[in-house]
């Protein structure tokens, strides 16, 4: 494939990178990348050895000594150049995302655009890493707060957004003066290799030290090397709640910092005063987009009795016309699940739903035939369920939409908040009081709450993240940059005496 060559990807790639160098040992194991489109082997990378990991950390630590001294606006200029390089490679990288992860090509392009957008955001932010000044109670004293680079930032990313979520962390951390070590998902390593190749040329052109942007590859053990490493003060991890709890415990044990983006069980409340057609279309995009493998995918819709059947019938009608197939085809709206394990998880979830008393209204089957030869294609499912079912409480990373009835507004809010996850949420209503209630302190308990738009499609300008077992982390916009820096309070005495705070006297 020609675009593979343009992205610097060969049949086998050295998967450990520091700056513009790559390495692999003779004893390295190979991680093979299979496309969920047809199950074909599209490439492989070498797993990082312990010696290689040590070399990466050393390189990142050495680079930090130089990178942190560069003025933030100049670091922003490097990120600007990275953004331009991503623009030049947008189509190729978007196609690789579709090929390796399975999301449709348009979504692949959208993910790369998120990378470009966060670069633009970071460039402006590089001139806005503001501190604060305050008045001292002591005469002839000045107090202020400032932020300094933190050090090495470890980023553990998931397969569903193989490039964008890393960039949210990496580009903001970079303008803050940090260096970055990236451990991508074993399911999408080639996307990470391509990104490193794009960045490598920018670093080389600017004669920058190795180790500003690094990458390691491997399984859980490789990730644990980083989470247990005191030389890595911050670990940003995206993945399951189970994984996040383990990372949090390990990093907390060494008093490190974590930024966690974990599970989502996102719901839309559709009230009698909603624009139903708008609500249905937002639900479809949120439920079937990326084949239900977004952390912000719509898992539940909580619909008023009076419009329940209307919403159900309209959803079924739309689902019947959704084109499922290769994500590289222009007319495809839903591509495959990432692998057959994900397919099995979906089938188990539907079986458990039926045991609990729920009903599959439409879809759910595994698709067969030459067009679906990899066994990873499914028909998105619409189900009727009750919120307390355990399978509804759990997050299944697949296109299963649970429809839940409600009668009173307070009942809808109770259902909405009655899960352990707290990432994204939405309500469709034209009633101002309902909308304001949903957004109030007594409303949605999620990190993201929307009115008349769905649960998916967050913009990079706002802080992204969730509450409860979603982990509490915030990435991307707003003041999320502060997690990547250390805060320092400074006091300057410009007088000739030494007064103490709180009026204390200590005469010697």
N, C-alpha and C positions, 0 to 999 in steps of 0.2 A: 504494500500500500504506500503510495507516494507520500501521503501526509505523515506517515510514520517517520519517513526519512527527514522530512522538514522539521519534525519535532525532535530529531536526534535519537529515535528509538530504533534499536536493532532487534534481532531475534532474541538475543539475551543481553541484559543490561547489568552493569555493576550498580547495585542498588544502594550503596552507601556513599553519600556525597558530602564533601566539605568544600564550600565555595566552588571553585572551578576544577576541582579534582574529584575523581571517582576511584574507588578501591574495591577489591574483593580478594579474599583469601582462597587458597586452593581447597580448603576444607569447607567452604561455605555451602550451605544447602540452597537449593533453588526453589523459589516461590513461583509457581506457574499461574498465569492469568488467563482465564477462560471467559470468552464473551458469553453473556447470558442470551444473546440473540440466537445463536445456533450451537452453543457448546464448544466452539472451536478454540484451540489454543492460539492466542494472539501474541504472546510474549512471555518473558520470565525475567525475574530479578534475583539477585543473590541476597540471601538473608545475611544480616549483619552479625559478625562474630563479636565476642567480648573485646578482643584486641582492637577491632575496628571501632567499636563503640567508644573505647577510651581515647582513640585518636580523634574521633569526632568531637568529644567533649573538650579535649585539649585545644583543638582548633577553634571551637566556639568561644572558649574562655580567652584565648589569645586575641581573637578578633574583637571581643568585647572591649578590651583595653584601648583599642584604637577607635572603634565605632562610637563608644560613649562620649568621646572627646569631640567628635564632629558636631558642629552646631545643628540643632534639630532641623532648621530649614534646609540645610545641606543634605541631611539624611532624607528629608522630604523630596529633594531633587532626585535622589537615587530611586525612590519609590515612584516618582513621576515617570522616570525612564522605564521602570518595570511595567507600569501601566501602559505605556506606549508599545512596549514589546508584546504585551498581551493583546492589544488591539490588532497588531500585525498578525498574530497567530490565532485570533479568535475562532475562525471557522475550523481550522485544523484541530485545535484543542477541544472545541465543542463537539466535533465529530468523534474524537477519541473518548470523551466522556460518555457519549451515547453508545459507542461500541463496547466499552469496558464495563460500564455500570448498567446500561440498558434503558435509561430515560430517553425520551424522544429527542431528536436532534434540536428542535426548537428550545427544549428545556436545557439541553447541553449548552447551546449558545447563551441562554439566559444565565446559566451558572457562571460562564466565563465573563459575562457582562457584570455580574456581581463583583468579580475580582477587579475588573477595571474600575467600577464605581468605588470600591473601597480604597483603591489606590488614589483616586481623585480626592476622596474624603480625607485620607491620611495626609496628602500633600498640604491641604489647607490646615489640618489639625497640627501639622508640624510647627506652625507659627502661633499656636493657641494652647500650649501646654501651661496653662495659667496656674499660678499659685495665689496666695492671699496675703494681705497685710492687715494688721490689727494694732490697736493702740495698747501700749504697755501701761501698767499702773505705776511703773517707776519712771521718774523724770529722766530725760535725755537718753531714753532707750527706744529702740525700734524693734518690732517683732514682725516676722513674716513666715509664711510657709512656702516651700518649694518642693518640686518632684524631681527625683533622680532616676536614671535607668536602673532596672532591677537586676539584670544579669542575663543568664541563659533562660529562655522560655521553651519548655517542652510542649509540643502540640501533638495530641493523639486524635486523629480524625477518623470518621466513619465512612463506609462505602457509599452511602446515599447521596452525599455531596462531596465527591472526591477531591475537589479543588477549592470551592468557594469558602467553606468554613475555615479551612486552613488559612486562606488569605485574610479573612476577617481578623484572625489572630496575628498572623505574620506581619502584615503591612502596618498595623497599629503598633505592634511591639517594636518593629524596626524604626519607626520615626521616634519612638520613645528612647531609642538607644540600645535596645536589647538585641541579642543574637538569638537565633531560633533553631531548634532541632525538631524536625518533623518526623513522626512515625505515622505513615498513612495506613489505611486498612490493607490487610493482606489480599483482599478481594479486588482492589483497584490500584495496584502499585504503579502501573504504567502512566497513569495520569499524573502521579507525583513526580515520576522521572521526567516527564515532559515539562512540568513546571520548573523543576530544578535546571533543566537545560536552558529554558528561556531566561531564567534569572542569571545563570552562569555567564552568559554573554554580557549582560549589563555590568556585573561585578568586574569582569575582565577589562571591559572598555574603560572603566573608571579606576583601574589599578587599585582595587580595594582588597583588603586581606581576606584570606580564606576563612570560612567559618561563620560568616554573617547569616547565611541561610544554609542549613545542613539537613540531611535526611538519613534516616536509618530504616531498615526494613526487617520484618520478622513477625513472630507470633507473640503471644502473651509474655513470654520470658524476656524478650527484647524490650517490651514496654515497661516491664518491672525494673529493668536496669535503670531506666530513667526516673520512674516514680520513686525509687528508693535512694536516688542520688542527691546528696546534699548540695552538690554543685549546681543543681537545677532548681532555683528557688520557686518557680511557678510551673505547675502542670495544668494545661488546658486540655480537657478530655471531653470528647463527644461520643456518646454511645448509649448503651442500655443502663438502666438503673442499677442492675446487679454489678456491672463493671464500675460504674461511678462510685458506688459504696465502697468497693475494694480500693479504688484509687484514693478516695478521700481518707480512708483509714490509714493507708500506708504513708501518704504524704503528711497527714496530720501528726503521725508518730514521730516524724523528724521536724515538726513545726514549720513545714513548708506551706505554700499557698496553692489553692486549687481554684480553677474556673471550670465548673461542671455544667454541661448541656446534655441532659439525659432524656428520659422518656416523655412522651406526650400522649394524652388521651383526650384530644381536643374536641370540643362540642360546639354546635351552633344551636341556639334557641330560636325557633321560628314562631312568632306570636301571631294572633289573629289579625293584627294590624300591620303585618309585613307585606312588602311587595313580593308575593310568592314566587313569581317567575325569576326575579333577581336572586332570591334566596336559593332556589333550586339550582340555578346555574353556578352560583358560588359553591354550593355543596358538591356538585359534580366535579368541579375543578379541584376542590380540596380533597375529595375522597378517592378519585381515580388517578389524578396526576401523579407522575413518577410511580405509577402502579401501587399507590398507597404507601410508599416508602419514604415519605418525608417525616421529619419529627413533628411538623405542623400539619400533617394530614388530618382531614376531618374524619374522626372515628365514630362520633355520635351526633345525631340530630334530635333535638328535644322539641317536639311539635305539638301544638295545641290540638285538642280533640276535634275542634270544629273544622280544621283544615288538614287533619292527618291524612285522610284518604286522598285528598286532592294532591298533596305533596307526594305521597307514595306513588300514585298513578303517573304523575308527571316525571318522577325520577325513573321509573321503570321504562317509560317511553323513550327517554333520552338514553338510558343505558343500552337499550336494544339497538341503538344506532351508532354506538361508539365503535370506532375502527380499532381493532387490536391486531398487532403484528410487529414487524421489524421496526425498531425506532428510527432507522435510517430512511424509511419511506415517508414521503411528504404528507400522505393522508392519514398516517397513524397518530392516534391520540393516546394509546396506552401500549407500552412495550412490556417486556417480560419482568418477572421478579428476578432478583439477583442470582438465585440458584435453586436447585431442587429442594434444599433444606427449607427455604422460605415457602415453597409450595406446600411441603408437608405440614409446616406450621399453620398455614392457612386452612388446610383440610381438617387438621385436628381441632382448630378453633371452631369451625362450622359444626363439626360433630359434637363438640362440647356445648355449643349453643342449643342444638336440638335436644340434647339430654336435659338441659336446664329448663326447657319449655319454650324456647324461642322458635322462630320460623324464618327460613330462608325464602324471601319473596321472589328473588330473581338472582341468577348467576351463581358463582362460586365454583363452577366446575373447572377442571384442568382441560385445556384445549389440546386437541390432537390433530395430526395431519402433517403433511410435508412442510407447511408454513410454520408449524409450531414444533419443529423437530427436537428442540433442546429440552422439552418437558418443563419449561419455566413460564409458560404463558397460561394465564387464568382469566376467567371472566369475572370482573368485579361483582361483588355480592351486595345485595340490599337485604337487610334482615329486620325483623321486628323482635324487640327484646325488652327486657326490664333492666333498669340501671344497676340493680343489686346483683345480677348474675356475675359470677366470678370472671367469666370469660370477657364480659363487658368491662369489668374493672381493670383487667390486664390489657396491655398494649400488644396487639398482634401487628407486626410490620407487613401488612398486606392490604389489598383493597376491599376491606369489609366495612360496610356502613351499617351501624345499628340505629334503627328508628325507635324512639321512646316517646310515649304519650304523656301529656300533662294536662291538667285542668286549670290550676291556679298558678299565678306568677311565682309565688313563693315556692311552690312545688317544683317548678322548672329550675329555679336557682338552687334548690337543694340537690336535685339530680345533677345539675351542671357541676357544682363544687364537690359532689360526693364521690370523688376518685382521688387516688394518692398523687397523681401527676398534676402539674399546674403550668403548662407551657402557654398554649394559645387558645383563644376563645372568641366567640362572636355571637351577636344577636341581630336578627333582622326584625325591625319594627319601624313604623313611622310615627310611633307614639313617643313624644319627648320624655315623658315621665318614666316609661319603661327603659328607654335608652340611658337616661341619667342614673336610674337605679342600678342598671347593669354595670355602669362604670364607677359607681360609688364605692365607698369603703365596705359596704355591706353586699356588694355585687360580686362580680367575677373575682376569683382568688388566683387568677393566672397572671403571669408576667406580661402577657399580651392580651388586650381586650379590644375588640373591634365592633363597630356598629355599621351594619349594612355593607360589609365586605366579609369575606370568608376568613378561615383560620390560616390559610397559606398565603405566601406572597409578601413577606415582611421586607421593608425597605432598609437599606443599610444606614440611613441617617438616624434611626432610632435604636436604642439599646435592645438587643435580642437576648431573650432568656426567660426562664420560668421559675416558679416557686415550688414549694413542697418537695416531692421526690424528683422533680426535674432538676434540682441541684442548686438553684439560686444564682447561677452565674449570669453574667451579662457580657455580650460580645458586640462588636461592630460599632454602632454610633453612640451619640450622646456623650456622656463622660466615661464610657467603658474603658478608655485609655488608662484610667488611674490604676487598674489592677496590674498593669504591666510596669508600674513604677513604684518606687519607695518614697514615702512621704517624710518630709523633714521640717521641723519647726526651728526657726533661727531667731536669736535675740542678739542685738548689737548694742553695746553700751558706748555711746559717743561722748559721754561726759567725763568728769574728773573724779567722781565719787563712785562708791559701790553700794548703792541701796539694795536691800533685799525685798523680795516679794512678800505680800501679806503683812507688810509693816514690821517684819521681824528685825530685832536688833541683836547683833553678835559682835560686840566690841572686843577687840584684842589689841 
